[in-house]
């Protein structure tokens, strides 16, 4: 367990199963929701399904996709500010000198001096900062997973309690689903969708299948999709579909690909070699070998964090993403049981460890590529209780609620402006590939990677995080919110999630104060409190700062 779970905050005693607000999730947005609730004077239980809190922000996503630092406010800004302060201390620089670190982040400096924000940071440091915020707020943290078969108790359209796998029953007046998968909202019976809508559903242009537009992170031309090159009778390689499944713009239930953000280091004193996985199967890397034969020489990012560590993410046609491995003909990761999810996670981890080992050692890899990757290994001082591998797989998308208001491409483009803003989206409409398929000409290609620029930050509607009133009156959903696949691809960034977690908690507290449902919270009161707490609701409006 992480330190703050052993510091008197873990729940015990007669009040440990009752609170004003129950936040479910181990994510960054769960933390900000819990902290905000406590700061507003309400009792809160942060129910975490894992022993480590912070989600992707503490699992390797240290090269942050800000989109726009101008849209950053409230607890989200506080988190990145605390990280900035940490790295001003010379003692924070253990494995390199501060002056040797290139001050480069994702579209911004790693350290934005005039705003005192860090956009790049180590996972263990992020976990430490989150722990301090929770401890200072006095948040009770309980570890347990929702019983997804019979874990939600309701009276009418209102949740009364949730039941955990061990039989523990937690009651609250308000609930917040801050999971990446949307597990609580599904258990409640709230409407949701999975996958990609057709363009026709919301009048969009880049939703659904996008074979013609999938240009980035694409495979080289000429790669055969068959086990034996150019022999259809030999069968398809793993996770390859015989076709794209429909015309561009048609919908499907496929999920954009997942991966682990790999934290690597080239510091010998802090480096553990990446061993060949026990489950290694050379056939799983046949596409890799063929990509190299076709000219690919780069396989994942080496985006640098402090102390000579990387946030290594997908960045090529064949890279970290295990495309097509997070769903099947009759299942998907978001709806899979806990055991199946664990199986999928192990497969992804094995694939990525095997990718590193293959690039470093396999005789079919050219010596120049082996030499390039040879010095990278896992850092001893990260994820030490998890074989030095990130805790959480990157669930880029799971369930998405369908409410009375759906955020779409039109919000992201500025054609539709929500008038009940609870935060700002600022990142490109972004989806990773969803599948590998055989083209009409018989080549292997990736499909699904769409990155469409947005003109400026846009408001995210409060109505998009509340269910339909007849379905549930005391649940808020700041991550698996009501959004189309492509709008979600812009909203899903960690800084935004933290802000939406804070806004959801604020609304929950106001609903308690007003004795009303989450749907009937008075938006002017919500807006005033969010502005008071530094949340950015619009740009160019003096009231938003």
C-alpha positions in Angstrom: 0.0 0.0 0.0 1.1 3.6 -0.5 1.9 5.6 2.5 -1.2 7.6 3.0 -3.3 4.4 3.2 -1.3 3.5 6.3 -1.5 7.0 7.9 -4.8 6.8 9.6 -6.9 7.8 6.6 -8.0 4.3 5.7 -11.6 3.9 7.0 -12.4 2.1 10.2 -14.9 2.5 13.0 -18.7 3.1 12.8 -18.6 5.9 10.2 -16.2 4.1 7.8 -19.1 2.8 5.7 -21.2 6.0 5.6 -20.4 9.4 4.1 -22.1 12.4 2.4 -20.3 11.5 -0.9 -18.7 8.2 -2.1 -16.2 8.6 -4.9 -15.4 5.3 -6.7 -12.1 5.1 -8.5 -8.3 5.1 -8.1 -7.8 7.8 -10.7 -6.6 11.4 -10.7 -10.2 12.6 -11.1 -11.2 10.5 -8.1 -8.6 12.2 -6.0 -9.6 15.7 -6.9 -13.3 14.8 -6.4 -12.5 13.5 -2.9 -10.3 16.4 -2.0 -12.9 19.0 -3.2 -15.6 17.2 -1.2 -13.6 17.3 2.0 -12.6 21.0 1.5 -16.3 21.8 1.1 -16.9 20.4 4.6 -18.6 17.2 3.6 -17.7 13.7 4.7 -16.3 11.6 1.9 -15.2 8.0 1.2 -12.7 7.5 -1.6 -13.3 3.9 -2.6 -10.3 2.7 -4.6 -10.2 -0.6 -6.4 -6.4 -0.6 -6.2 -3.7 0.0 -3.6 -2.1 2.8 -5.7 -4.0 6.0 -6.4 -3.6 8.4 -9.3 -4.5 6.4 -12.3 -2.4 7.2 -15.4 -0.8 10.3 -13.8 1.0 7.9 -11.4 1.4 5.1 -13.9 3.8 6.6 -16.4 1.9 9.4 -18.1 4.4 12.0 -17.0 4.7 13.8 -20.3 1.4 15.6 -19.9 -1.0 16.5 -22.8 -2.1 19.9 -21.5 -3.6 21.2 -24.7 -3.6 24.7 -23.2 -2.2 25.7 -19.8 -4.5 28.7 -19.9 -7.5 26.4 -19.5 -5.9 24.8 -16.3 -7.4 25.8 -13.0 -8.5 24.7 -9.6 -7.2 21.4 -8.1 -5.8 20.4 -11.5 -3.6 23.5 -11.5 -2.7 22.9 -7.9 -1.4 19.4 -8.6 0.9 20.6 -11.4 2.0 23.5 -9.3 3.0 21.2 -6.4 5.0 19.2 -8.9 6.8 22.3 -10.1 7.7 23.2 -6.5 9.1 19.7 -6.0 11.5 20.0 -8.8 12.8 23.4 -7.6 14.5 21.6 -4.8 18.0 20.4 -5.8 17.5 17.2 -3.8 14.8 16.1 -6.3 17.5 15.6 -9.0 19.0 12.3 -8.0 20.1 10.8 -11.3 21.0 13.9 -13.3 21.7 17.6 -12.8 18.9 20.0 -13.3 20.9 21.9 -15.9 21.3 18.7 -18.0 17.5 18.2 -18.3 16.1 19.5 -21.6 13.1 21.7 -20.6 10.7 20.1 -23.1 7.2 18.9 -22.7 4.1 18.1 -24.8 3.7 21.4 -26.7 5.0 23.4 -23.8 8.1 23.6 -21.6 8.5 20.9 -19.0 8.6 23.6 -16.4 6.5 26.7 -17.1 8.3 29.3 -14.9 5.9 32.2 -15.1 3.0 30.1 -14.1 4.9 27.7 -11.9 3.6 24.6 -13.5 5.3 21.3 -14.2 4.1 19.4 -17.3 6.6 16.6 -17.0 7.2 14.5 -13.9 8.1 11.1 -12.5 5.3 8.7 -11.4 6.5 8.3 -7.8 6.6 12.0 -7.4 3.0 12.4 -8.6 1.9 9.7 -6.2 3.6 11.5 -3.4 1.9 14.8 -4.3 -1.5 13.1 -4.5 -1.0 11.5 -1.2 -0.2 14.8 0.4 -3.3 16.4 -1.0 -5.5 13.6 0.3 -3.9 13.6 3.8 -4.1 17.4 4.1 -7.8 17.2 3.3 -8.5 14.3 5.7 -9.9 12.0 3.0 -10.9 8.5 4.1 -9.5 6.0 1.6 -11.0 2.5 1.5 -9.6 -0.3 -0.8 -12.2 -2.5 -2.4 -13.9 -3.4 -5.7 -17.5 -3.0 -6.6 -19.5 -6.2 -6.8 -20.5 -5.7 -10.4 -23.2 -8.3 -10.3 -25.3 -7.1 -7.3 -23.3 -4.2 -6.0 -25.7 -1.3 -6.3 -28.7 -0.7 -4.0 -31.3 1.8 -5.3 -34.6 3.2 -4.1 -36.4 4.5 -7.1 -33.9 6.4 -9.2 -31.6 7.0 -6.2 -28.5 5.0 -5.2 -28.6 4.2 -1.4 -25.4 2.1 -1.2 -22.8 0.1 -3.0 -21.7 -3.4 -2.1 -18.1 -4.6 -2.4 -16.8 -8.0 -3.3 -16.1 -8.8 0.4 -19.7 -7.9 1.3 -19.0 -4.4 2.7 -21.9 -2.0 2.2 -21.1 1.7 1.7 -23.9 4.2 1.9 -23.8 7.8 0.8 -26.1 10.7 -0.3 -24.2 11.3 -3.5 -22.0 9.1 -5.6 -19.3 9.9 -8.2 -18.1 7.3 -10.8 -14.5 8.3 -11.4 -13.4 5.0 -13.0 -11.9 4.9 -16.4 -14.2 2.0 -17.3 -17.6 3.4 -16.0 -18.2 0.5 -13.7 -20.5 2.2 -11.3 -22.7 3.9 -13.9 -23.2 0.5 -15.6 -24.1 -1.1 -12.2 -26.7 1.7 -11.6 -28.4 1.0 -14.9 -27.5 4.3 -16.6 -27.6 4.4 -20.4 -24.2 4.1 -22.0 -22.4 3.2 -25.2 -19.1 1.6 -26.3 -17.1 2.1 -29.4 -17.6 4.4 -32.4 -20.9 5.9 -33.4 -21.6 6.3 -37.1 -21.0 9.9 -38.3 -24.8 10.1 -39.0 -25.7 9.8 -35.3 -24.6 13.3 -34.4 -23.8 14.8 -37.8 -20.0 14.4 -37.3 -17.2 14.0 -39.9 -14.5 11.8 -38.2 -16.4 9.3 -36.2 -16.8 5.6 -37.0 -14.5 3.7 -39.3 -11.8 5.9 -40.7 -9.6 3.8 -43.1 -9.0 6.7 -45.5 -8.1 9.2 -42.8 -5.8 7.0 -40.7 -2.5 8.4 -41.9 -0.6 8.8 -38.7 1.2 5.9 -37.0 0.5 3.9 -40.1 2.3 0.7 -41.2 4.6 0.8 -44.2 3.2 -0.3 -47.5 3.6 -3.8 -48.7 3.3 -5.8 -45.5 1.6 -9.2 -45.9 -1.1 -9.9 -43.3 -0.7 -13.7 -43.4 1.2 -16.1 -41.2 3.1 -17.2 -44.3 3.9 -14.2 -46.4 1.4 -13.7 -49.3 -0.3 -17.0 -48.5 -4.0 -16.5 -47.5 -4.3 -20.2 -46.8 -1.9 -19.9 -43.9 -4.3 -17.7 -42.0 -4.1 -14.2 -40.6 -1.5 -12.9 -38.1 -2.8 -12.3 -34.6 -5.4 -9.5 -34.1 -5.8 -8.9 -37.8 -9.3 -8.5 -39.2 -10.1 -9.7 -42.8 -11.5 -6.2 -43.7 -12.2 -2.8 -42.1 -15.7 -3.9 -41.3 -17.6 -1.3 -43.3 -17.3 2.0 -45.2 -15.7 5.1 -43.6 -18.1 6.8 -41.3 -19.9 3.5 -40.3 -20.1 2.8 -36.6 -18.7 -0.3 -34.7 -18.1 -1.4 -31.2 -14.3 -1.5 -31.3 -12.2 0.2 -28.7 -9.2 2.4 -29.5 -6.1 0.5 -28.5 -4.5 0.4 -25.1 -1.0 0.2 -23.8 1.1 0.8 -20.7 3.1 4.0 -20.6 6.6 2.5 -20.3 8.9 4.2 -17.8 12.5 3.4 -18.9 15.9 4.7 -17.8 19.5 4.5 -19.2 21.1 5.2 -15.8 23.2 2.1 -15.1 22.9 2.5 -11.3 19.1 2.7 -11.5 18.4 0.3 -14.3 17.0 -3.2 -14.4 17.3 -5.2 -17.6 14.1 -6.1 -19.4 14.0 -9.9 -19.5 12.3 -12.1 -22.1 8.8 -12.8 -20.9 7.9 -16.4 -20.0 5.0 -16.2 -22.4 7.1 -14.9 -25.3 6.0 -16.1 -28.7 8.0 -15.0 -31.7 5.0 -15.0 -34.0 3.5 -12.1 -32.0 6.4 -10.0 -33.3 6.2 -11.1 -37.0 4.6 -7.7 -37.9 7.5 -6.0 -36.2 10.0 -7.9 -38.3 8.1 -7.2 -41.5 7.9 -3.5 -40.6 11.6 -3.3 -40.2 12.1 -5.1 -43.6 9.8 -2.4 -45.0 11.8 0.4 -43.6 10.5 1.3 -40.1 13.3 2.0 -37.7 11.6 3.9 -34.8 9.2 2.0 -32.4 8.2 4.2 -29.4 8.8 7.5 -27.9 11.6 8.3 -25.5 10.0 11.4 -24.1 12.2 12.4 -21.2 11.1 13.0 -17.6 13.4 14.2 -14.9 16.2 11.9 -13.6 16.8 10.2 -17.0 13.4 8.4 -17.1 11.1 8.2 -20.1 7.4 8.3 -20.7 7.5 5.9 -23.6 4.2 5.9 -25.5 3.0 4.6 -28.9 4.4 6.5 -31.8 4.6 4.4 -35.0 2.7 1.9 -37.1 4.1 -0.9 -35.0 4.6 0.4 -31.4 3.4 0.0 -27.8 -0.3 -0.3 -28.6 -1.5 -3.9 -28.8 -4.0 -3.0 -31.5 -7.1 -5.1 -31.4 -6.2 -6.9 -28.1 -8.7 -5.1 -25.9 -11.8 -6.5 -27.5 -13.1 -9.6 -29.3 -16.1 -10.8 -31.2 -18.2 -11.1 -28.0 -16.3 -9.1 -25.4 -14.6 -5.9 -24.7 -12.3 -4.8 -21.9 -14.7 -2.2 -20.4 -17.4 -4.8 -19.8 -15.2 -7.8 -19.1 -15.1 -9.3 -15.6 -12.2 -8.6 -13.3 -10.5 -11.9 -14.2 -10.7 -11.2 -18.0 -9.4 -7.7 -17.5 -6.4 -9.0 -15.6 -5.7 -11.5 -18.4 -5.8 -8.6 -21.0 -3.5 -6.5 -18.8 -1.0 -9.4 -18.5 -1.1 -9.9 -22.3 -0.4 -6.2 -22.9 2.4 -6.1 -20.4 4.0 -9.3 -21.9 3.7 -7.8 -25.4 5.4 -4.6 -24.4 8.2 -6.3 -22.3 8.7 -8.6 -25.3 8.8 -5.7 -27.7 11.7 -4.2 -25.7 13.5 -7.5 -25.4 13.1 -8.2 -29.1 14.4 -4.8 -30.2 17.4 -5.3 -27.9 18.3 -9.0 -28.6 16.5 -10.7 -31.4 18.8 -11.7 -34.3 16.1 -10.6 -36.9 16.6 -7.0 -35.6 19.3 -5.1 -37.4 22.3 -4.3 -35.2 21.9 -0.6 -35.5 18.4 -0.8 -34.0 19.6 -3.2 -31.3 22.3 -0.8 -30.4 19.9 2.2 -30.2 17.6 0.5 -27.7 20.3 -1.5 -25.8 20.9 0.9 -22.9 17.2 1.2 -21.8 15.8 -0.7 -18.9 13.3 -0.4 -16.0 14.0 2.1 -13.2 14.6 0.5 -9.8 12.9 3.4 -8.0 9.6 3.3 -9.8 6.8 0.7 -9.3 9.1 -1.3 -7.0 6.2 -3.5 -5.7 5.0 -4.3 -9.3 8.2 -5.6 -10.9 9.0 -2.1 -11.8 6.1 -1.9 -14.3 3.4 0.7 -14.4 0.4 -0.1 -12.2 -2.4 0.8 -14.6 -3.0 0.0 -18.2 -3.9 3.0 -20.3 -7.7 2.7 -20.7 -8.0 5.3 -23.4 -11.7 4.7 -23.6 -14.3 2.4 -22.0 -18.0 3.0 -21.5 -19.4 6.4 -22.3 -22.6 7.6 -20.7 -25.5 8.6 -22.9 -27.4 11.5 -21.2 -29.7 14.3 -22.2 -26.7 16.3 -23.4 -23.9 14.6 -25.5 -20.6 16.4 -26.2 -19.8 16.0 -29.9 -17.3 17.1 -32.5 -19.4 20.3 -32.8 -18.6 21.3 -29.3 -14.9 20.7 -29.9 -14.9 22.7 -33.2 -16.7 25.6 -31.5 -19.9 25.3 -33.6 -21.9 24.5 -30.4 -21.1 26.2 -27.1 -22.4 24.7 -23.9 -23.8 27.3 -21.6 -23.3 25.3 -18.4 -19.5 25.0 -18.4 -17.7 23.1 -15.7 -14.3 23.1 -17.3 -12.5 23.4 -20.6 -11.4 20.9 -23.2 -8.3 21.9 -25.0 -6.7 18.9 -26.8 -7.0 17.7 -30.3 -9.8 15.3 -31.1 -7.6 12.2 -30.8 -8.2 8.5 -31.2 -5.5 5.7 -31.4 -6.0 2.9 -33.9 -8.7 0.4 -33.2 -7.8 -2.4 -35.6 -5.5 -4.0 -38.1 -7.1 -5.2 -41.3 -6.5 -6.5 -44.8 -7.0 -3.9 -47.5 -8.6 -4.7 -50.8 -5.2 -4.9 -52.3 -4.1 -7.5 -49.7 -1.9 -5.3 -47.6 -1.9 -5.0 -43.8 -2.9 -1.6 -42.5 -3.9 0.1 -39.2 -7.3 1.9 -38.9 -8.7 4.3 -36.4 -6.0 6.9 -35.7 -7.6 10.3 -36.1 -6.2 13.6 -34.9 -8.3 16.6 -35.7 -7.2 20.0 -34.6 -9.6 22.2 -32.5 -9.5 25.9 -33.0 -9.5 26.8 -29.3 -10.4 25.5 -25.9 -14.2 24.9 -25.5 -16.6 24.5 -22.5 -17.6 21.1 -21.2 -21.3 20.9 -20.2 -22.4 20.1 -16.7 -25.3 18.2 -18.3 -22.8 15.8 -19.8 -21.7 14.5 -16.4 -25.2 13.9 -15.0 -27.4 10.9 -16.1 -30.9 11.2 -17.4 -33.1 12.1 -14.4 -35.3 9.0 -14.6 -32.2 6.8 -14.5 -30.3 8.2 -11.4 -30.6 11.4 -9.4 -27.5 11.2 -7.2 -24.7 10.1 -9.5 -22.1 12.2 -11.4 -19.7 10.8 -14.0 -16.7 13.1 -14.7 -14.7 10.6 -16.9 -17.0 8.2 -18.7 -19.2 11.2 -19.5 -21.8 11.7 -22.2 -19.7 12.3 -25.3 -19.3 10.9 -28.7 -16.2 8.8 -29.5 -14.4 11.7 -31.1 -15.4 14.4 -28.6 -14.3 12.0 -25.8 -10.9 11.7 -27.6 -10.4 15.4 -26.9 -11.9 15.5 -23.4 -10.1 12.4 -22.0 -6.8 14.1 -21.0 -5.7 13.9 -17.3 -5.7 17.6 -16.6 -9.3 17.9 -17.8 -10.3 14.8 -15.8 -8.9 16.3 -12.6 -10.9 19.5 -13.2 -14.1 17.6 -14.0 -13.6 15.5 -10.8 -13.5 18.8 -8.8 -16.6 20.1 -10.6 -18.5 16.9 -10.0 -17.7 17.0 -6.3 -18.8 20.6 -6.1 -22.1 19.8 -7.7 -22.6 16.8 -5.3 -22.0 19.1 -2.3 -24.4 21.7 -3.6 -27.0 19.1 -4.3 -26.7 18.0 -0.6 -27.0 21.6 0.6 -30.0 22.3 -1.6 -31.7 19.0 -0.9 -32.0 18.3 -4.6 -31.0 16.0 -7.4 -27.8 16.4 -9.4 -30.0 17.4 -12.4 -31.6 20.2 -10.5 -28.5 21.8 -9.0 -28.7 25.6 -9.7 -26.1 26.2 -12.3 -25.5 29.9 -11.2 -24.6 28.6 -7.7 -22.4 25.9 -9.2 -20.7 28.4 -11.5 -20.0 30.8 -8.7 -18.4 28.2 -6.5 -16.3 26.8 -9.3 -15.0 30.3 -10.1 -14.3 30.9 -6.4 -12.2 27.8 -6.4 -10.2 28.8 -9.4 -11.8 26.5 -12.0 -11.5 28.0 -15.6 -14.9 28.0 -17.2 -14.1 30.1 -20.3 -11.3 31.9 -21.9 -11.4 35.7 -22.4 -14.0 36.1 -19.7 -12.7 38.1 -16.7 -15.0 36.0 -14.4 -13.2 32.8 -15.4 -9.8 33.8 -13.8 
